[in-house]
């Protein structure tokens, strides 16, 4: 089983947040992230892989 690290920003805050999901990166969905974040009515823009964070 893999693990996915998701780095995100809330609103205009400069500090990034990190959430780890116990799901492989090629299997994780937006719904998985939204459930972990538990912030209804938020807008999500895109995802990208980051070599620095793995």
mmCIF entry with sequence, helices, sheets and N, C-alpha, C, O atoms, coordinates in Angstrom:
data_MODEL
# 
_entry.id   MODEL 
# 
_entity.id                         1 
_entity.type                       polymer 
_entity.pdbx_number_of_molecules   1 
# 
_entity_poly.entity_id                      1 
_entity_poly.type                           'polypeptide(L)' 
_entity_poly.nstd_linkage                   no 
_entity_poly.nstd_monomer                   no 
_entity_poly.pdbx_seq_one_letter_code       
;(UNK)(UNK)(UNK)(UNK)(UNK)(UNK)(UNK)(UNK)(UNK)(UNK)(UNK)(UNK)(UNK)(UNK)(UNK)(UNK)
(UNK)(UNK)(UNK)(UNK)(UNK)(UNK)(UNK)(UNK)(UNK)(UNK)(UNK)(UNK)(UNK)(UNK)(UNK)(UNK)
(UNK)(UNK)(UNK)(UNK)(UNK)(UNK)(UNK)(UNK)(UNK)(UNK)(UNK)(UNK)(UNK)(UNK)(UNK)(UNK)
(UNK)(UNK)(UNK)(UNK)(UNK)(UNK)
;
_entity_poly.pdbx_seq_one_letter_code_can   XXXXXXXXXXXXXXXXXXXXXXXXXXXXXXXXXXXXXXXXXXXXXXXXXXXXXX 
_entity_poly.pdbx_strand_id                 A 
# 
loop_
_entity_poly_seq.entity_id 
_entity_poly_seq.num 
_entity_poly_seq.mon_id 
_entity_poly_seq.hetero 
1 1  UNK n 
1 2  UNK n 
1 3  UNK n 
1 4  UNK n 
1 5  UNK n 
1 6  UNK n 
1 7  UNK n 
1 8  UNK n 
1 9  UNK n 
1 10 UNK n 
1 11 UNK n 
1 12 UNK n 
1 13 UNK n 
1 14 UNK n 
1 15 UNK n 
1 16 UNK n 
1 17 UNK n 
1 18 UNK n 
1 19 UNK n 
1 20 UNK n 
1 21 UNK n 
1 22 UNK n 
1 23 UNK n 
1 24 UNK n 
1 25 UNK n 
1 26 UNK n 
1 27 UNK n 
1 28 UNK n 
1 29 UNK n 
1 30 UNK n 
1 31 UNK n 
1 32 UNK n 
1 33 UNK n 
1 34 UNK n 
1 35 UNK n 
1 36 UNK n 
1 37 UNK n 
1 38 UNK n 
1 39 UNK n 
1 40 UNK n 
1 41 UNK n 
1 42 UNK n 
1 43 UNK n 
1 44 UNK n 
1 45 UNK n 
1 46 UNK n 
1 47 UNK n 
1 48 UNK n 
1 49 UNK n 
1 50 UNK n 
1 51 UNK n 
1 52 UNK n 
1 53 UNK n 
1 54 UNK n 
# 
_struct_asym.id          A 
_struct_asym.entity_id   1 
# 
_struct_conf.conf_type_id            HELX_P 
_struct_conf.id                      HELX_P1 
_struct_conf.pdbx_PDB_helix_id       AA1 
_struct_conf.beg_label_comp_id       UNK 
_struct_conf.beg_label_asym_id       A 
_struct_conf.beg_label_seq_id        30 
_struct_conf.pdbx_beg_PDB_ins_code   ? 
_struct_conf.end_label_comp_id       UNK 
_struct_conf.end_label_asym_id       A 
_struct_conf.end_label_seq_id        37 
_struct_conf.pdbx_end_PDB_ins_code   ? 
_struct_conf.beg_auth_comp_id        UNK 
_struct_conf.beg_auth_asym_id        A 
_struct_conf.beg_auth_seq_id         30 
_struct_conf.end_auth_comp_id        UNK 
_struct_conf.end_auth_asym_id        A 
_struct_conf.end_auth_seq_id         37 
_struct_conf.pdbx_PDB_helix_class    1 
_struct_conf.details                 ? 
_struct_conf.pdbx_PDB_helix_length   8 
# 
_struct_conf_type.id          HELX_P 
_struct_conf_type.criteria    ? 
_struct_conf_type.reference   ? 
# 
_struct_sheet.id               AA1 
_struct_sheet.type             ? 
_struct_sheet.number_strands   2 
_struct_sheet.details          ? 
# 
_struct_sheet_order.sheet_id     AA1 
_struct_sheet_order.range_id_1   1 
_struct_sheet_order.range_id_2   2 
_struct_sheet_order.offset       ? 
_struct_sheet_order.sense        anti-parallel 
# 
loop_
_struct_sheet_range.sheet_id 
_struct_sheet_range.id 
_struct_sheet_range.beg_label_comp_id 
_struct_sheet_range.beg_label_asym_id 
_struct_sheet_range.beg_label_seq_id 
_struct_sheet_range.pdbx_beg_PDB_ins_code 
_struct_sheet_range.end_label_comp_id 
_struct_sheet_range.end_label_asym_id 
_struct_sheet_range.end_label_seq_id 
_struct_sheet_range.pdbx_end_PDB_ins_code 
_struct_sheet_range.beg_auth_comp_id 
_struct_sheet_range.beg_auth_asym_id 
_struct_sheet_range.beg_auth_seq_id 
_struct_sheet_range.end_auth_comp_id 
_struct_sheet_range.end_auth_asym_id 
_struct_sheet_range.end_auth_seq_id 
AA1 1 UNK A 4  ? UNK A 8  ? UNK A 4  UNK A 8  
AA1 2 UNK A 17 ? UNK A 21 ? UNK A 17 UNK A 21 
# 
loop_
_atom_site.group_PDB 
_atom_site.id 
_atom_site.type_symbol 
_atom_site.label_atom_id 
_atom_site.label_alt_id 
_atom_site.label_comp_id 
_atom_site.label_asym_id 
_atom_site.label_entity_id 
_atom_site.label_seq_id 
_atom_site.pdbx_PDB_ins_code 
_atom_site.Cartn_x 
_atom_site.Cartn_y 
_atom_site.Cartn_z 
_atom_site.occupancy 
_atom_site.B_iso_or_equiv 
_atom_site.pdbx_formal_charge 
_atom_site.auth_seq_id 
_atom_site.auth_comp_id 
_atom_site.auth_asym_id 
_atom_site.auth_atom_id 
_atom_site.pdbx_PDB_model_num 
ATOM 1   N N  . UNK A 1 1  ? 0.852   -1.181 0.000   1.00 0.00 ? 1  UNK A N  1 
ATOM 2   C CA . UNK A 1 1  ? 0.000   0.000  0.000   1.00 0.00 ? 1  UNK A CA 1 
ATOM 3   C C  . UNK A 1 1  ? 0.890   1.235  0.000   1.00 0.00 ? 1  UNK A C  1 
ATOM 4   O O  . UNK A 1 1  ? 1.898   1.272  0.707   1.00 0.00 ? 1  UNK A O  1 
ATOM 5   N N  . UNK A 1 2  ? 0.532   2.242  -0.782  1.00 0.00 ? 2  UNK A N  1 
ATOM 6   C CA . UNK A 1 2  ? 1.310   3.462  -0.877  1.00 0.00 ? 2  UNK A CA 1 
ATOM 7   C C  . UNK A 1 2  ? 0.775   4.552  0.027   1.00 0.00 ? 2  UNK A C  1 
ATOM 8   O O  . UNK A 1 2  ? -0.208  4.376  0.746   1.00 0.00 ? 2  UNK A O  1 
ATOM 9   N N  . UNK A 1 3  ? 1.443   5.664  -0.034  1.00 0.00 ? 3  UNK A N  1 
ATOM 10  C CA . UNK A 1 3  ? 1.037   6.836  0.730   1.00 0.00 ? 3  UNK A CA 1 
ATOM 11  C C  . UNK A 1 3  ? 1.152   8.048  -0.183  1.00 0.00 ? 3  UNK A C  1 
ATOM 12  O O  . UNK A 1 3  ? 2.086   8.150  -0.979  1.00 0.00 ? 3  UNK A O  1 
ATOM 13  N N  . UNK A 1 4  ? 0.204   8.956  -0.065  1.00 0.00 ? 4  UNK A N  1 
ATOM 14  C CA . UNK A 1 4  ? 0.219   10.181 -0.847  1.00 0.00 ? 4  UNK A CA 1 
ATOM 15  C C  . UNK A 1 4  ? 0.284   11.369 0.098   1.00 0.00 ? 4  UNK A C  1 
ATOM 16  O O  . UNK A 1 4  ? -0.494  11.465 1.047   1.00 0.00 ? 4  UNK A O  1 
ATOM 17  N N  . UNK A 1 5  ? 1.222   12.274 -0.171  1.00 0.00 ? 5  UNK A N  1 
ATOM 18  C CA . UNK A 1 5  ? 1.324   13.520 0.581   1.00 0.00 ? 5  UNK A CA 1 
ATOM 19  C C  . UNK A 1 5  ? 0.696   14.615 -0.263  1.00 0.00 ? 5  UNK A C  1 
ATOM 20  O O  . UNK A 1 5  ? 1.041   14.779 -1.433  1.00 0.00 ? 5  UNK A O  1 
ATOM 21  N N  . UNK A 1 6  ? -0.223  15.361 0.330   1.00 0.00 ? 6  UNK A N  1 
ATOM 22  C CA . UNK A 1 6  ? -0.876  16.463 -0.370  1.00 0.00 ? 6  UNK A CA 1 
ATOM 23  C C  . UNK A 1 6  ? -0.540  17.749 0.362   1.00 0.00 ? 6  UNK A C  1 
ATOM 24  O O  . UNK A 1 6  ? -0.802  17.889 1.556   1.00 0.00 ? 6  UNK A O  1 
ATOM 25  N N  . UNK A 1 7  ? 0.042   18.680 -0.369  1.00 0.00 ? 7  UNK A N  1 
ATOM 26  C CA . UNK A 1 7  ? 0.404   19.985 0.176   1.00 0.00 ? 7  UNK A CA 1 
ATOM 27  C C  . UNK A 1 7  ? -0.606  20.984 -0.379  1.00 0.00 ? 7  UNK A C  1 
ATOM 28  O O  . UNK A 1 7  ? -0.839  21.028 -1.587  1.00 0.00 ? 7  UNK A O  1 
ATOM 29  N N  . UNK A 1 8  ? -1.202  21.780 0.492   1.00 0.00 ? 8  UNK A N  1 
ATOM 30  C CA . UNK A 1 8  ? -2.239  22.698 0.036   1.00 0.00 ? 8  UNK A CA 1 
ATOM 31  C C  . UNK A 1 8  ? -2.170  24.001 0.815   1.00 0.00 ? 8  UNK A C  1 
ATOM 32  O O  . UNK A 1 8  ? -1.579  24.074 1.893   1.00 0.00 ? 8  UNK A O  1 
ATOM 33  N N  . UNK A 1 9  ? -2.784  25.022 0.246   1.00 0.00 ? 9  UNK A N  1 
ATOM 34  C CA . UNK A 1 9  ? -2.904  26.339 0.875   1.00 0.00 ? 9  UNK A CA 1 
ATOM 35  C C  . UNK A 1 9  ? -4.383  26.629 1.078   1.00 0.00 ? 9  UNK A C  1 
ATOM 36  O O  . UNK A 1 9  ? -5.215  26.242 0.257   1.00 0.00 ? 9  UNK A O  1 
ATOM 37  N N  . UNK A 1 10 ? -4.708  27.302 2.160   1.00 0.00 ? 10 UNK A N  1 
ATOM 38  C CA . UNK A 1 10 ? -6.078  27.737 2.417   1.00 0.00 ? 10 UNK A CA 1 
ATOM 39  C C  . UNK A 1 10 ? -6.173  29.233 2.181   1.00 0.00 ? 10 UNK A C  1 
ATOM 40  O O  . UNK A 1 10 ? -5.402  30.015 2.739   1.00 0.00 ? 10 UNK A O  1 
ATOM 41  N N  . UNK A 1 11 ? -7.118  29.615 1.356   1.00 0.00 ? 11 UNK A N  1 
ATOM 42  C CA . UNK A 1 11 ? -7.370  31.019 1.047   1.00 0.00 ? 11 UNK A CA 1 
ATOM 43  C C  . UNK A 1 11 ? -6.079  31.715 0.642   1.00 0.00 ? 11 UNK A C  1 
ATOM 44  O O  . UNK A 1 11 ? -5.370  31.225 -0.238  1.00 0.00 ? 11 UNK A O  1 
ATOM 45  N N  . UNK A 1 12 ? -5.756  32.848 1.264   1.00 0.00 ? 12 UNK A N  1 
ATOM 46  C CA . UNK A 1 12 ? -4.562  33.617 0.901   1.00 0.00 ? 12 UNK A CA 1 
ATOM 47  C C  . UNK A 1 12 ? -3.406  33.395 1.863   1.00 0.00 ? 12 UNK A C  1 
ATOM 48  O O  . UNK A 1 12 ? -2.454  34.175 1.864   1.00 0.00 ? 12 UNK A O  1 
ATOM 49  N N  . UNK A 1 13 ? -3.463  32.358 2.675   1.00 0.00 ? 13 UNK A N  1 
ATOM 50  C CA . UNK A 1 13 ? -2.386  32.080 3.626   1.00 0.00 ? 13 UNK A CA 1 
ATOM 51  C C  . UNK A 1 13 ? -1.136  31.629 2.880   1.00 0.00 ? 13 UNK A C  1 
ATOM 52  O O  . UNK A 1 13 ? -1.223  30.876 1.910   1.00 0.00 ? 13 UNK A O  1 
ATOM 53  N N  . UNK A 1 14 ? 0.026   32.092 3.335   1.00 0.00 ? 14 UNK A N  1 
ATOM 54  C CA . UNK A 1 14 ? 1.283   31.702 2.696   1.00 0.00 ? 14 UNK A CA 1 
ATOM 55  C C  . UNK A 1 14 ? 1.795   30.363 3.208   1.00 0.00 ? 14 UNK A C  1 
ATOM 56  O O  . UNK A 1 14 ? 2.544   29.681 2.509   1.00 0.00 ? 14 UNK A O  1 
ATOM 57  N N  . UNK A 1 15 ? 1.404   29.980 4.408   1.00 0.00 ? 15 UNK A N  1 
ATOM 58  C CA . UNK A 1 15 ? 1.889   28.733 4.994   1.00 0.00 ? 15 UNK A CA 1 
ATOM 59  C C  . UNK A 1 15 ? 1.187   27.539 4.359   1.00 0.00 ? 15 UNK A C  1 
ATOM 60  O O  . UNK A 1 15 ? -0.042  27.468 4.380   1.00 0.00 ? 15 UNK A O  1 
ATOM 61  N N  . UNK A 1 16 ? 1.946   26.599 3.792   1.00 0.00 ? 16 UNK A N  1 
ATOM 62  C CA . UNK A 1 16 ? 1.317   25.401 3.238   1.00 0.00 ? 16 UNK A CA 1 
ATOM 63  C C  . UNK A 1 16 ? 1.003   24.391 4.334   1.00 0.00 ? 16 UNK A C  1 
ATOM 64  O O  . UNK A 1 16 ? 1.667   24.358 5.370   1.00 0.00 ? 16 UNK A O  1 
ATOM 65  N N  . UNK A 1 17 ? 0.009   23.587 4.103   1.00 0.00 ? 17 UNK A N  1 
ATOM 66  C CA . UNK A 1 17 ? -0.366  22.509 5.010   1.00 0.00 ? 17 UNK A CA 1 
ATOM 67  C C  . UNK A 1 17 ? -0.098  21.181 4.313   1.00 0.00 ? 17 UNK A C  1 
ATOM 68  O O  . UNK A 1 17 ? -0.052  21.111 3.085   1.00 0.00 ? 17 UNK A O  1 
ATOM 69  N N  . UNK A 1 18 ? 0.078   20.138 5.103   1.00 0.00 ? 18 UNK A N  1 
ATOM 70  C CA . UNK A 1 18 ? 0.357   18.816 4.562   1.00 0.00 ? 18 UNK A CA 1 
ATOM 71  C C  . UNK A 1 18 ? -0.613  17.812 5.159   1.00 0.00 ? 18 UNK A C  1 
ATOM 72  O O  . UNK A 1 18 ? -0.833  17.790 6.370   1.00 0.00 ? 18 UNK A O  1 
ATOM 73  N N  . UNK A 1 19 ? -1.185  16.989 4.310   1.00 0.00 ? 19 UNK A N  1 
ATOM 74  C CA . UNK A 1 19 ? -2.009  15.874 4.763   1.00 0.00 ? 19 UNK A CA 1 
ATOM 75  C C  . UNK A 1 19 ? -1.475  14.620 4.069   1.00 0.00 ? 19 UNK A C  1 
ATOM 76  O O  . UNK A 1 19 ? -1.134  14.647 2.887   1.00 0.00 ? 19 UNK A O  1 
ATOM 77  N N  . UNK A 1 20 ? -1.409  13.532 4.819   1.00 0.00 ? 20 UNK A N  1 
ATOM 78  C CA . UNK A 1 20 ? -0.954  12.259 4.263   1.00 0.00 ? 20 UNK A CA 1 
ATOM 79  C C  . UNK A 1 20 ? -2.148  11.316 4.176   1.00 0.00 ? 20 UNK A C  1 
ATOM 80  O O  . UNK A 1 20 ? -2.896  11.147 5.139   1.00 0.00 ? 20 UNK A O  1 
ATOM 81  N N  . UNK A 1 21 ? -2.311  10.711 3.013   1.00 0.00 ? 21 UNK A N  1 
ATOM 82  C CA . UNK A 1 21 ? -3.382  9.744  2.807   1.00 0.00 ? 21 UNK A CA 1 
ATOM 83  C C  . UNK A 1 21 ? -2.769  8.371  2.588   1.00 0.00 ? 21 UNK A C  1 
ATOM 84  O O  . UNK A 1 21 ? -1.784  8.252  1.860   1.00 0.00 ? 21 UNK A O  1 
ATOM 85  N N  . UNK A 1 22 ? -3.322  7.335  3.195   1.00 0.00 ? 22 UNK A N  1 
ATOM 86  C CA . UNK A 1 22 ? -2.765  5.982  3.044   1.00 0.00 ? 22 UNK A CA 1 
ATOM 87  C C  . UNK A 1 22 ? -3.211  5.322  1.734   1.00 0.00 ? 22 UNK A C  1 
ATOM 88  O O  . UNK A 1 22 ? -3.653  4.173  1.721   1.00 0.00 ? 22 UNK A O  1 
ATOM 89  N N  . UNK A 1 23 ? -3.086  6.069  0.643   1.00 0.00 ? 23 UNK A N  1 
ATOM 90  C CA . UNK A 1 23 ? -3.511  5.618  -0.681  1.00 0.00 ? 23 UNK A CA 1 
ATOM 91  C C  . UNK A 1 23 ? -2.388  5.955  -1.661  1.00 0.00 ? 23 UNK A C  1 
ATOM 92  O O  . UNK A 1 23 ? -1.783  7.024  -1.567  1.00 0.00 ? 23 UNK A O  1 
ATOM 93  N N  . UNK A 1 24 ? -2.111  5.064  -2.588  1.00 0.00 ? 24 UNK A N  1 
ATOM 94  C CA . UNK A 1 24 ? -1.077  5.326  -3.593  1.00 0.00 ? 24 UNK A CA 1 
ATOM 95  C C  . UNK A 1 24 ? -1.457  6.540  -4.439  1.00 0.00 ? 24 UNK A C  1 
ATOM 96  O O  . UNK A 1 24 ? -2.639  6.787  -4.681  1.00 0.00 ? 24 UNK A O  1 
ATOM 97  N N  . UNK A 1 25 ? -0.454  7.295  -4.886  1.00 0.00 ? 25 UNK A N  1 
ATOM 98  C CA . UNK A 1 25 ? -0.693  8.535  -5.628  1.00 0.00 ? 25 UNK A CA 1 
ATOM 99  C C  . UNK A 1 25 ? -1.505  8.312  -6.898  1.00 0.00 ? 25 UNK A C  1 
ATOM 100 O O  . UNK A 1 25 ? -2.297  9.173  -7.281  1.00 0.00 ? 25 UNK A O  1 
ATOM 101 N N  . UNK A 1 26 ? -1.324  7.179  -7.551  1.00 0.00 ? 26 UNK A N  1 
ATOM 102 C CA . UNK A 1 26 ? -2.065  6.932  -8.788  1.00 0.00 ? 26 UNK A CA 1 
ATOM 103 C C  . UNK A 1 26 ? -3.506  6.481  -8.532  1.00 0.00 ? 26 UNK A C  1 
ATOM 104 O O  . UNK A 1 26 ? -4.274  6.311  -9.479  1.00 0.00 ? 26 UNK A O  1 
ATOM 105 N N  . UNK A 1 27 ? -3.878  6.285  -7.270  1.00 0.00 ? 27 UNK A N  1 
ATOM 106 C CA . UNK A 1 27 ? -5.233  5.840  -6.924  1.00 0.00 ? 27 UNK A CA 1 
ATOM 107 C C  . UNK A 1 27 ? -6.020  6.887  -6.130  1.00 0.00 ? 27 UNK A C  1 
ATOM 108 O O  . UNK A 1 27 ? -7.237  6.763  -5.991  1.00 0.00 ? 27 UNK A O  1 
ATOM 109 N N  . UNK A 1 28 ? -5.347  7.908  -5.613  1.00 0.00 ? 28 UNK A N  1 
ATOM 110 C CA . UNK A 1 28 ? -6.022  8.906  -4.778  1.00 0.00 ? 28 UNK A CA 1 
ATOM 111 C C  . UNK A 1 28 ? -6.946  9.768  -5.641  1.00 0.00 ? 28 UNK A C  1 
ATOM 112 O O  . UNK A 1 28 ? -6.642  10.061 -6.798  1.00 0.00 ? 28 UNK A O  1 
ATOM 113 N N  . UNK A 1 29 ? -8.070  10.164 -5.061  1.00 0.00 ? 29 UNK A N  1 
ATOM 114 C CA . UNK A 1 29 ? -9.046  10.987 -5.779  1.00 0.00 ? 29 UNK A CA 1 
ATOM 115 C C  . UNK A 1 29 ? -9.281  12.292 -5.021  1.00 0.00 ? 29 UNK A C  1 
ATOM 116 O O  . UNK A 1 29 ? -8.885  12.443 -3.866  1.00 0.00 ? 29 UNK A O  1 
ATOM 117 N N  . UNK A 1 30 ? -9.929  13.217 -5.697  1.00 0.00 ? 30 UNK A N  1 
ATOM 118 C CA . UNK A 1 30 ? -10.300 14.469 -5.047  1.00 0.00 ? 30 UNK A CA 1 
ATOM 119 C C  . UNK A 1 30 ? -11.219 14.198 -3.862  1.00 0.00 ? 30 UNK A C  1 
ATOM 120 O O  . UNK A 1 30 ? -11.124 14.878 -2.841  1.00 0.00 ? 30 UNK A O  1 
ATOM 121 N N  . UNK A 1 31 ? -12.093 13.229 -3.982  1.00 0.00 ? 31 UNK A N  1 
ATOM 122 C CA . UNK A 1 31 ? -12.997 12.876 -2.878  1.00 0.00 ? 31 UNK A CA 1 
ATOM 123 C C  . UNK A 1 31 ? -12.213 12.412 -1.651  1.00 0.00 ? 31 UNK A C  1 
ATOM 124 O O  . UNK A 1 31 ? -12.593 12.731 -0.525  1.00 0.00 ? 31 UNK A O  1 
ATOM 125 N N  . UNK A 1 32 ? -11.125 11.663 -1.850  1.00 0.00 ? 32 UNK A N  1 
ATOM 126 C CA . UNK A 1 32 ? -10.284 11.233 -0.726  1.00 0.00 ? 32 UNK A CA 1 
ATOM 127 C C  . UNK A 1 32 ? -9.721  12.445 0.006   1.00 0.00 ? 32 UNK A C  1 
ATOM 128 O O  . UNK A 1 32 ? -9.743  12.506 1.235   1.00 0.00 ? 32 UNK A O  1 
ATOM 129 N N  . UNK A 1 33 ? -9.218  13.407 -0.761  1.00 0.00 ? 33 UNK A N  1 
ATOM 130 C CA . UNK A 1 33 ? -8.651  14.616 -0.163  1.00 0.00 ? 33 UNK A CA 1 
ATOM 131 C C  . UNK A 1 33 ? -9.726  15.439 0.536   1.00 0.00 ? 33 UNK A C  1 
ATOM 132 O O  . UNK A 1 33 ? -9.513  15.911 1.653   1.00 0.00 ? 33 UNK A O  1 
ATOM 133 N N  . UNK A 1 34 ? -10.866 15.615 -0.103  1.00 0.00 ? 34 UNK A N  1 
ATOM 134 C CA . UNK A 1 34 ? -11.946 16.396 0.499   1.00 0.00 ? 34 UNK A CA 1 
ATOM 135 C C  . UNK A 1 34 ? -12.419 15.770 1.804   1.00 0.00 ? 34 UNK A C  1 
ATOM 136 O O  . UNK A 1 34 ? -12.729 16.490 2.754   1.00 0.00 ? 34 UNK A O  1 
ATOM 137 N N  . UNK A 1 35 ? -12.479 14.451 1.868   1.00 0.00 ? 35 UNK A N  1 
ATOM 138 C CA . UNK A 1 35 ? -12.869 13.773 3.107   1.00 0.00 ? 35 UNK A CA 1 
ATOM 139 C C  . UNK A 1 35 ? -11.834 13.985 4.203   1.00 0.00 ? 35 UNK A C  1 
ATOM 140 O O  . UNK A 1 35 ? -12.198 14.156 5.366   1.00 0.00 ? 35 UNK A O  1 
ATOM 141 N N  . UNK A 1 36 ? -10.559 13.978 3.853   1.00 0.00 ? 36 UNK A N  1 
ATOM 142 C CA . UNK A 1 36 ? -9.499  14.190 4.844   1.00 0.00 ? 36 UNK A CA 1 
ATOM 143 C C  . UNK A 1 36 ? -9.479  15.634 5.323   1.00 0.00 ? 36 UNK A C  1 
ATOM 144 O O  . UNK A 1 36 ? -9.224  15.895 6.499   1.00 0.00 ? 36 UNK A O  1 
ATOM 145 N N  . UNK A 1 37 ? -9.744  16.565 4.427   1.00 0.00 ? 37 UNK A N  1 
ATOM 146 C CA . UNK A 1 37 ? -9.699  17.984 4.762   1.00 0.00 ? 37 UNK A CA 1 
ATOM 147 C C  . UNK A 1 37 ? -10.919 18.410 5.563   1.00 0.00 ? 37 UNK A C  1 
ATOM 148 O O  . UNK A 1 37 ? -10.810 19.216 6.487   1.00 0.00 ? 37 UNK A O  1 
ATOM 149 N N  . UNK A 1 38 ? -12.081 17.872 5.211   1.00 0.00 ? 38 UNK A N  1 
ATOM 150 C CA . UNK A 1 38 ? -13.331 18.180 5.907   1.00 0.00 ? 38 UNK A CA 1 
ATOM 151 C C  . UNK A 1 38 ? -13.643 19.673 5.903   1.00 0.00 ? 38 UNK A C  1 
ATOM 152 O O  . UNK A 1 38 ? -13.995 20.248 6.932   1.00 0.00 ? 38 UNK A O  1 
ATOM 153 N N  . UNK A 1 39 ? -13.510 20.292 4.731   1.00 0.00 ? 39 UNK A N  1 
ATOM 154 C CA . UNK A 1 39 ? -13.848 21.707 4.548   1.00 0.00 ? 39 UNK A CA 1 
ATOM 155 C C  . UNK A 1 39 ? -14.879 21.802 3.424   1.00 0.00 ? 39 UNK A C  1 
ATOM 156 O O  . UNK A 1 39 ? -14.505 21.952 2.261   1.00 0.00 ? 39 UNK A O  1 
ATOM 157 N N  . UNK A 1 40 ? -16.164 21.717 3.748   1.00 0.00 ? 40 UNK A N  1 
ATOM 158 C CA . UNK A 1 40 ? -17.178 21.769 2.693   1.00 0.00 ? 40 UNK A CA 1 
ATOM 159 C C  . UNK A 1 40 ? -17.178 23.123 1.983   1.00 0.00 ? 40 UNK A C  1 
ATOM 160 O O  . UNK A 1 40 ? -16.806 24.144 2.561   1.00 0.00 ? 40 UNK A O  1 
ATOM 161 N N  . UNK A 1 41 ? -17.592 23.109 0.748   1.00 0.00 ? 41 UNK A N  1 
ATOM 162 C CA . UNK A 1 41 ? -17.746 24.314 -0.076  1.00 0.00 ? 41 UNK A CA 1 
ATOM 163 C C  . UNK A 1 41 ? -16.429 24.977 -0.461  1.00 0.00 ? 41 UNK A C  1 
ATOM 164 O O  . UNK A 1 41 ? -16.432 26.144 -0.852  1.00 0.00 ? 41 UNK A O  1 
ATOM 165 N N  . UNK A 1 42 ? -15.310 24.274 -0.365  1.00 0.00 ? 42 UNK A N  1 
ATOM 166 C CA . UNK A 1 42 ? -14.040 24.817 -0.827  1.00 0.00 ? 42 UNK A CA 1 
ATOM 167 C C  . UNK A 1 42 ? -13.874 24.520 -2.309  1.00 0.00 ? 42 UNK A C  1 
ATOM 168 O O  . UNK A 1 42 ? -14.398 23.523 -2.807  1.00 0.00 ? 42 UNK A O  1 
ATOM 169 N N  . UNK A 1 43 ? -13.150 25.379 -3.014  1.00 0.00 ? 43 UNK A N  1 
ATOM 170 C CA . UNK A 1 43 ? -12.867 25.192 -4.425  1.00 0.00 ? 43 UNK A CA 1 
ATOM 171 C C  . UNK A 1 43 ? -11.467 24.619 -4.578  1.00 0.00 ? 43 UNK A C  1 
ATOM 172 O O  . UNK A 1 43 ? -10.534 25.052 -3.902  1.00 0.00 ? 43 UNK A O  1 
ATOM 173 N N  . UNK A 1 44 ? -11.326 23.655 -5.460  1.00 0.00 ? 44 UNK A N  1 
ATOM 174 C CA . UNK A 1 44 ? -10.044 23.000 -5.689  1.00 0.00 ? 44 UNK A CA 1 
ATOM 175 C C  . UNK A 1 44 ? -9.640  23.248 -7.134  1.00 0.00 ? 44 UNK A C  1 
ATOM 176 O O  . UNK A 1 44 ? -10.478 23.197 -8.034  1.00 0.00 ? 44 UNK A O  1 
ATOM 177 N N  . UNK A 1 45 ? -8.342  23.521 -7.360  1.00 0.00 ? 45 UNK A N  1 
ATOM 178 C CA . UNK A 1 45 ? -7.910  23.952 -8.677  1.00 0.00 ? 45 UNK A CA 1 
ATOM 179 C C  . UNK A 1 45 ? -7.189  22.887 -9.489  1.00 0.00 ? 45 UNK A C  1 
ATOM 180 O O  . UNK A 1 45 ? -7.631  22.583 -10.597 1.00 0.00 ? 45 UNK A O  1 
ATOM 181 N N  . UNK A 1 46 ? -6.114  22.311 -9.001  1.00 0.00 ? 46 UNK A N  1 
ATOM 182 C CA . UNK A 1 46 ? -5.371  21.332 -9.784  1.00 0.00 ? 46 UNK A CA 1 
ATOM 183 C C  . UNK A 1 46 ? -4.436  20.552 -8.893  1.00 0.00 ? 46 UNK A C  1 
ATOM 184 O O  . UNK A 1 46 ? -4.260  20.874 -7.719  1.00 0.00 ? 46 UNK A O  1 
ATOM 185 N N  . UNK A 1 47 ? -3.833  19.516 -9.465  1.00 0.00 ? 47 UNK A N  1 
ATOM 186 C CA . UNK A 1 47 ? -2.819  18.768 -8.741  1.00 0.00 ? 47 UNK A CA 1 
ATOM 187 C C  . UNK A 1 47 ? -1.582  18.668 -9.610  1.00 0.00 ? 47 UNK A C  1 
ATOM 188 O O  . UNK A 1 47 ? -1.660  18.717 -10.837 1.00 0.00 ? 47 UNK A O  1 
ATOM 189 N N  . UNK A 1 48 ? -0.439  18.527 -8.957  1.00 0.00 ? 48 UNK A N  1 
ATOM 190 C CA . UNK A 1 48 ? 0.813   18.304 -9.671  1.00 0.00 ? 48 UNK A CA 1 
ATOM 191 C C  . UNK A 1 48 ? 1.743   17.533 -8.756  1.00 0.00 ? 48 UNK A C  1 
ATOM 192 O O  . UNK A 1 48 ? 1.601   17.568 -7.533  1.00 0.00 ? 48 UNK A O  1 
ATOM 193 N N  . UNK A 1 49 ? 2.682   16.845 -9.347  1.00 0.00 ? 49 UNK A N  1 
ATOM 194 C CA . UNK A 1 49 ? 3.673   16.094 -8.583  1.00 0.00 ? 49 UNK A CA 1 
ATOM 195 C C  . UNK A 1 49 ? 4.810   17.040 -8.214  1.00 0.00 ? 49 UNK A C  1 
ATOM 196 O O  . UNK A 1 49 ? 5.205   17.884 -9.018  1.00 0.00 ? 49 UNK A O  1 
ATOM 197 N N  . UNK A 1 50 ? 5.333   16.902 -7.007  1.00 0.00 ? 50 UNK A N  1 
ATOM 198 C CA . UNK A 1 50 ? 6.430   17.740 -6.534  1.00 0.00 ? 50 UNK A CA 1 
ATOM 199 C C  . UNK A 1 50 ? 7.598   16.852 -6.149  1.00 0.00 ? 50 UNK A C  1 
ATOM 200 O O  . UNK A 1 50 ? 7.493   16.058 -5.214  1.00 0.00 ? 50 UNK A O  1 
ATOM 201 N N  . UNK A 1 51 ? 8.705   16.978 -6.854  1.00 0.00 ? 51 UNK A N  1 
ATOM 202 C CA . UNK A 1 51 ? 9.878   16.143 -6.596  1.00 0.00 ? 51 UNK A CA 1 
ATOM 203 C C  . UNK A 1 51 ? 10.499  16.404 -5.228  1.00 0.00 ? 51 UNK A C  1 
ATOM 204 O O  . UNK A 1 51 ? 11.108  15.502 -4.652  1.00 0.00 ? 51 UNK A O  1 
ATOM 205 N N  . UNK A 1 52 ? 10.359  17.617 -4.697  1.00 0.00 ? 52 UNK A N  1 
ATOM 206 C CA . UNK A 1 52 ? 10.949  17.946 -3.395  1.00 0.00 ? 52 UNK A CA 1 
ATOM 207 C C  . UNK A 1 52 ? 10.259  17.215 -2.251  1.00 0.00 ? 52 UNK A C  1 
ATOM 208 O O  . UNK A 1 52 ? 10.914  16.833 -1.281  1.00 0.00 ? 52 UNK A O  1 
ATOM 209 N N  . UNK A 1 53 ? 8.955   17.015 -2.349  1.00 0.00 ? 53 UNK A N  1 
ATOM 210 C CA . UNK A 1 53 ? 8.206   16.387 -1.267  1.00 0.00 ? 53 UNK A CA 1 
ATOM 211 C C  . UNK A 1 53 ? 7.977   14.901 -1.489  1.00 0.00 ? 53 UNK A C  1 
ATOM 212 O O  . UNK A 1 53 ? 7.687   14.180 -0.534  1.00 0.00 ? 53 UNK A O  1 
ATOM 213 N N  . UNK A 1 54 ? 8.095   14.439 -2.689  1.00 0.00 ? 54 UNK A N  1 
ATOM 214 C CA . UNK A 1 54 ? 7.935   13.018 -2.999  1.00 0.00 ? 54 UNK A CA 1 
ATOM 215 C C  . UNK A 1 54 ? 6.516   12.526 -2.955  1.00 0.00 ? 54 UNK A C  1 
ATOM 216 O O  . UNK A 1 54 ? 6.263   11.347 -3.200  1.00 0.00 ? 54 UNK A O  1 
# 
